[in-house]
Amino acid sequence: GNALADTSDEFFSERTLLNYREELVRVDQAFNEKFSVWGKFSHDAIPTTEPGGIFSCNLSFPGSCTTNTNSSGEQIAVHAVNMIRPNIISDAGFTYNYSAIVSTPVGLTAKPNAPDINPPEPFPNPDGVVPNLSFTSGTGVSGLGPYKDYNRNYNFLDSISWVHGRHTFRFGYTFD
């Protein structure tokens, strides 16, 4: 049987590049029996090369929609646990998270790589890719422009646990 998808008459082996790296540091410090602090820092980078583009692309023409992407992230977390009384414990903390997906077209649909495909366009093209091309045979070339998605999140929290007899009550807040 044919192992290829019905949408393609050809098979092109293309290399996908994935170089994942993460650094993580954690520090725990107990100052005394009643008070301790811990903190964590994490940084990761995930540079990839996608032969079919970051989301998908028509692969009838090998190398046409290749993108280079980096999905990076950072996290900082700090917590302090304080035993106010033997039956009352406070847990306060702060977290910061950052993540991003940044993708740039580097294949044949990127304008610098296709100087001969430069038809007049009715609107400015800030994406840096050639316009979508369709051929009467049903095939075509389309490129995905740069993709940039940045996310930052800050979180403050505090909770108080109170043990009263056989019951435990917990009060707190979180602020994003």
C-alpha positions as YAML, in Angstrom:
chain: A
units: angstrom
residues:
- id: 1
  name: GLY
  ca: [0.00, 0.00, 0.00]
- id: 2
  name: ASN
  ca: [0.86, 3.64, -0.33]
- id: 3
  name: ALA
  ca: [2.19, 5.08, 2.93]
- id: 4
  name: LEU
  ca: [1.87, 8.70, 1.76]
- id: 5
  name: ALA
  ca: [-1.07, 10.93, 2.53]
- id: 6
  name: ASP
  ca: [-3.63, 11.39, -0.25]
- id: 7
  name: THR
  ca: [-2.78, 15.10, -0.46]
- id: 8
  name: SER
  ca: [0.71, 14.48, -1.83]
- id: 9
  name: ASP
  ca: [2.16, 12.55, -4.76]
- id: 10
  name: GLU
  ca: [5.72, 13.02, -3.51]
- id: 11
  name: PHE
  ca: [7.68, 12.36, -0.33]
- id: 12
  name: PHE
  ca: [10.51, 14.66, 0.76]
- id: 13
  name: SER
  ca: [12.47, 13.81, 3.85]
- id: 14
  name: GLU
  ca: [13.21, 17.02, 5.69]
- id: 15
  name: ARG
  ca: [15.09, 17.50, 8.90]
- id: 16
  name: THR
  ca: [13.39, 18.97, 11.95]
- id: 17
  name: LEU
  ca: [15.81, 20.53, 14.41]
- id: 18
  name: LEU
  ca: [15.07, 20.53, 18.15]
- id: 19
  name: ASN
  ca: [17.66, 21.68, 20.70]
- id: 20
  name: TYR
  ca: [16.04, 21.83, 24.13]
- id: 21
  name: ARG
  ca: [17.94, 23.31, 27.05]
- id: 22
  name: GLU
  ca: [16.84, 24.09, 30.61]
- id: 23
  name: GLU
  ca: [18.60, 25.48, 33.64]
- id: 24
  name: LEU
  ca: [17.04, 25.15, 37.08]
- id: 25
  name: VAL
  ca: [18.27, 26.43, 40.44]
- id: 26
  name: ARG
  ca: [16.46, 25.90, 43.74]
- id: 27
  name: VAL
  ca: [17.46, 27.12, 47.19]
- id: 28
  name: ASP
  ca: [15.86, 26.03, 50.47]
- id: 29
  name: GLN
  ca: [16.72, 27.76, 53.73]
- id: 30
  name: ALA
  ca: [15.31, 27.01, 57.18]
- id: 31
  name: PHE
  ca: [16.23, 29.94, 59.42]
- id: 32
  name: ASN
  ca: [14.80, 28.28, 62.51]
- id: 33
  name: GLU
  ca: [12.04, 25.82, 63.44]
- id: 34
  name: LYS
  ca: [9.36, 28.43, 62.73]
- id: 35
  name: PHE
  ca: [10.53, 30.20, 59.57]
- id: 36
  name: SER
  ca: [11.75, 28.87, 56.22]
- id: 37
  name: VAL
  ca: [12.09, 30.20, 52.69]
- id: 38
  name: TRP
  ca: [12.55, 28.52, 49.34]
- id: 39
  name: GLY
  ca: [13.13, 29.96, 45.91]
- id: 40
  name: LYS
  ca: [13.42, 28.61, 42.39]
- id: 41
  name: PHE
  ca: [14.65, 30.01, 39.09]
- id: 42
  name: SER
  ca: [14.11, 28.20, 35.81]
- id: 43
  name: HIS
  ca: [15.09, 29.20, 32.29]
- id: 44
  name: ASP
  ca: [14.53, 27.17, 29.15]
- id: 45
  name: ALA
  ca: [15.00, 27.64, 25.44]
- id: 46
  name: ILE
  ca: [13.58, 25.43, 22.73]
- id: 47
  name: PRO
  ca: [15.00, 26.47, 19.35]
- id: 48
  name: THR
  ca: [13.46, 24.49, 16.51]
- id: 49
  name: THR
  ca: [13.47, 24.43, 12.74]
- id: 50
  name: GLU
  ca: [10.19, 23.30, 11.16]
- id: 51
  name: PRO
  ca: [10.40, 22.25, 7.50]
- id: 52
  name: GLY
  ca: [6.62, 22.52, 7.18]
- id: 53
  name: GLY
  ca: [6.33, 25.85, 8.98]
- id: 54
  name: ILE
  ca: [5.38, 26.46, 12.59]
- id: 55
  name: PHE
  ca: [1.69, 25.66, 12.08]
- id: 56
  name: SER
  ca: [1.51, 23.90, 8.71]
- id: 57
  name: CYS
  ca: [2.18, 24.52, 5.08]
- id: 58
  name: ASN
  ca: [1.82, 23.00, 1.65]
- id: 59
  name: LEU
  ca: [4.89, 20.80, 1.32]
- id: 60
  name: SER
  ca: [4.56, 20.25, -2.44]
- id: 61
  name: PHE
  ca: [7.72, 22.33, -2.76]
- id: 62
  name: PRO
  ca: [10.40, 21.26, -0.28]
- id: 63
  name: GLY
  ca: [12.02, 24.04, 1.70]
- id: 64
  name: SER
  ca: [9.30, 26.54, 0.83]
- id: 65
  name: CYS
  ca: [7.77, 27.15, 4.25]
- id: 66
  name: THR
  ca: [10.63, 26.48, 6.65]
- id: 67
  name: THR
  ca: [10.55, 28.49, 9.87]
- id: 68
  name: ASN
  ca: [12.97, 28.95, 12.76]
- id: 69
  name: THR
  ca: [11.21, 29.15, 16.12]
- id: 70
  name: ASN
  ca: [12.30, 29.68, 19.69]
- id: 71
  name: SER
  ca: [9.92, 28.87, 22.54]
- id: 72
  name: SER
  ca: [11.63, 30.26, 25.59]
- id: 73
  name: GLY
  ca: [10.49, 30.61, 29.16]
- id: 74
  name: GLU
  ca: [11.52, 31.77, 32.61]
- id: 75
  name: GLN
  ca: [10.05, 31.21, 36.02]
- id: 76
  name: ILE
  ca: [10.90, 32.71, 39.39]
- id: 77
  name: ALA
  ca: [9.16, 31.52, 42.54]
- id: 78
  name: VAL
  ca: [9.74, 32.50, 46.16]
- id: 79
  name: HIS
  ca: [7.82, 31.12, 49.16]
- id: 80
  name: ALA
  ca: [8.08, 31.84, 52.85]
- id: 81
  name: VAL
  ca: [6.49, 29.60, 55.48]
- id: 82
  name: ASN
  ca: [6.11, 31.10, 58.94]
- id: 83
  name: MET
  ca: [4.72, 29.34, 62.02]
- id: 84
  name: ILE
  ca: [3.12, 32.28, 63.82]
- id: 85
  name: ARG
  ca: [1.84, 30.02, 66.61]
- id: 86
  name: PRO
  ca: [1.85, 26.23, 66.87]
- id: 87
  name: ASN
  ca: [-1.66, 26.17, 65.36]
- id: 88
  name: ILE
  ca: [-1.33, 29.10, 62.88]
- id: 89
  name: ILE
  ca: [0.90, 28.86, 59.79]
- id: 90
  name: SER
  ca: [1.37, 31.49, 57.08]
- id: 91
  name: ASP
  ca: [2.47, 30.57, 53.54]
- id: 92
  name: ALA
  ca: [3.27, 33.63, 51.37]
- id: 93
  name: GLY
  ca: [4.72, 33.64, 47.90]
- id: 94
  name: PHE
  ca: [5.47, 35.37, 44.64]
- id: 95
  name: THR
  ca: [5.80, 33.85, 41.16]
- id: 96
  name: TYR
  ca: [6.79, 35.32, 37.84]
- id: 97
  name: ASN
  ca: [6.34, 33.42, 34.58]
- id: 98
  name: TYR
  ca: [7.45, 34.43, 31.12]
- id: 99
  name: SER
  ca: [6.96, 32.46, 27.94]
- id: 100
  name: ALA
  ca: [7.30, 33.31, 24.27]
- id: 101
  name: ILE
  ca: [6.94, 31.72, 20.87]
- id: 102
  name: VAL
  ca: [8.88, 33.64, 18.25]
- id: 103
  name: SER
  ca: [8.95, 32.24, 14.72]
- id: 104
  name: THR
  ca: [10.62, 33.64, 11.61]
- id: 105
  name: PRO
  ca: [10.20, 32.38, 8.04]
- id: 106
  name: VAL
  ca: [13.54, 31.26, 6.53]
- id: 107
  name: GLY
  ca: [12.34, 29.06, 3.66]
- id: 108
  name: LEU
  ca: [11.79, 29.87, 0.01]
- id: 109
  name: THR
  ca: [8.62, 31.84, 0.81]
- id: 110
  name: ALA
  ca: [10.61, 34.41, 2.81]
- id: 111
  name: LYS
  ca: [10.93, 37.53, 0.63]
- id: 112
  name: PRO
  ca: [14.77, 37.70, 0.87]
- id: 113
  name: ASN
  ca: [14.94, 34.11, -0.45]
- id: 114
  name: ALA
  ca: [12.51, 34.69, -3.35]
- id: 115
  name: PRO
  ca: [13.41, 38.02, -4.98]
- id: 116
  name: ASP
  ca: [11.83, 36.92, -8.29]
- id: 117
  name: ILE
  ca: [8.37, 36.55, -6.72]
- id: 118
  name: ASN
  ca: [7.47, 40.19, -6.30]
- id: 119
  name: PRO
  ca: [4.08, 40.95, -7.86]
- id: 120
  name: PRO
  ca: [2.38, 44.27, -7.16]
- id: 121
  name: GLU
  ca: [0.30, 43.92, -4.01]
- id: 122
  name: PRO
  ca: [-2.80, 46.00, -3.19]
- id: 123
  name: PHE
  ca: [-1.74, 46.41, 0.45]
- id: 124
  name: PRO
  ca: [1.63, 46.67, 2.20]
- id: 125
  name: ASN
  ca: [3.11, 43.29, 3.14]
- id: 126
  name: PRO
  ca: [4.72, 43.63, 6.59]
- id: 127
  name: ASP
  ca: [5.07, 39.85, 7.03]
- id: 128
  name: GLY
  ca: [8.18, 39.44, 4.90]
- id: 129
  name: VAL
  ca: [6.79, 36.48, 2.94]
- id: 130
  name: VAL
  ca: [5.75, 36.19, -0.69]
- id: 131
  name: PRO
  ca: [2.00, 36.32, -1.37]
- id: 132
  name: ASN
  ca: [0.16, 33.01, -1.61]
- id: 133
  name: LEU
  ca: [0.47, 31.46, -5.06]
- id: 134
  name: SER
  ca: [-2.09, 29.09, -6.58]
- id: 135
  name: PHE
  ca: [-1.57, 27.09, -9.77]
- id: 136
  name: THR
  ca: [-4.22, 25.58, -12.04]
- id: 137
  name: SER
  ca: [-2.97, 22.08, -11.17]
- id: 138
  name: GLY
  ca: [-4.37, 22.56, -7.67]
- id: 139
  name: THR
  ca: [-1.02, 23.03, -5.99]
- id: 140
  name: GLY
  ca: [0.26, 26.22, -4.55]
- id: 141
  name: VAL
  ca: [2.78, 27.91, -2.34]
- id: 142
  name: SER
  ca: [1.91, 29.76, 0.79]
- id: 143
  name: GLY
  ca: [4.07, 31.06, 3.57]
- id: 144
  name: LEU
  ca: [3.44, 32.02, 7.14]
- id: 145
  name: GLY
  ca: [4.80, 35.36, 8.24]
- id: 146
  name: PRO
  ca: [6.57, 36.03, 11.50]
- id: 147
  name: TYR
  ca: [4.72, 34.83, 14.60]
- id: 148
  name: LYS
  ca: [5.39, 36.49, 17.95]
- id: 149
  name: ASP
  ca: [3.50, 35.56, 21.11]
- id: 150
  name: TYR
  ca: [4.74, 36.83, 24.48]
- id: 151
  name: ASN
  ca: [3.16, 36.04, 27.85]
- id: 152
  name: ARG
  ca: [4.01, 37.40, 31.30]
- id: 153
  name: ASN
  ca: [2.29, 36.54, 34.53]
- id: 154
  name: TYR
  ca: [2.90, 37.89, 38.05]
- id: 155
  name: ASN
  ca: [1.27, 36.24, 41.04]
- id: 156
  name: PHE
  ca: [1.21, 37.16, 44.72]
- id: 157
  name: LEU
  ca: [-0.35, 34.85, 47.28]
- id: 158
  name: ASP
  ca: [-0.74, 34.38, 50.99]
- id: 159
  name: SER
  ca: [-2.65, 31.88, 53.05]
- id: 160
  name: ILE
  ca: [-3.13, 31.29, 56.74]
- id: 161
  name: SER
  ca: [-3.85, 27.82, 58.10]
- id: 162
  name: TRP
  ca: [-5.45, 27.68, 61.53]
- id: 163
  name: VAL
  ca: [-5.88, 24.38, 63.37]
- id: 164
  name: HIS
  ca: [-8.66, 24.60, 65.95]
- id: 165
  name: GLY
  ca: [-9.44, 21.31, 67.70]
- id: 166
  name: ARG
  ca: [-10.31, 18.70, 65.07]
- id: 167
  name: HIS
  ca: [-10.85, 21.37, 62.40]
- id: 168
  name: THR
  ca: [-8.47, 23.14, 60.06]
- id: 169
  name: PHE
  ca: [-9.41, 26.49, 58.55]
- id: 170
  name: ARG
  ca: [-7.55, 28.03, 55.67]
- id: 171
  name: PHE
  ca: [-7.87, 31.65, 54.57]
- id: 172
  name: GLY
  ca: [-5.97, 33.36, 51.82]
- id: 173
  name: TYR
  ca: [-5.77, 35.32, 48.65]
- id: 174
  name: THR
  ca: [-4.04, 35.22, 45.32]
- id: 175
  name: PHE
  ca: [-3.50, 38.19, 43.06]
- id: 176
  name: ASP
  ca: [-2.57, 37.79, 39.40]
...
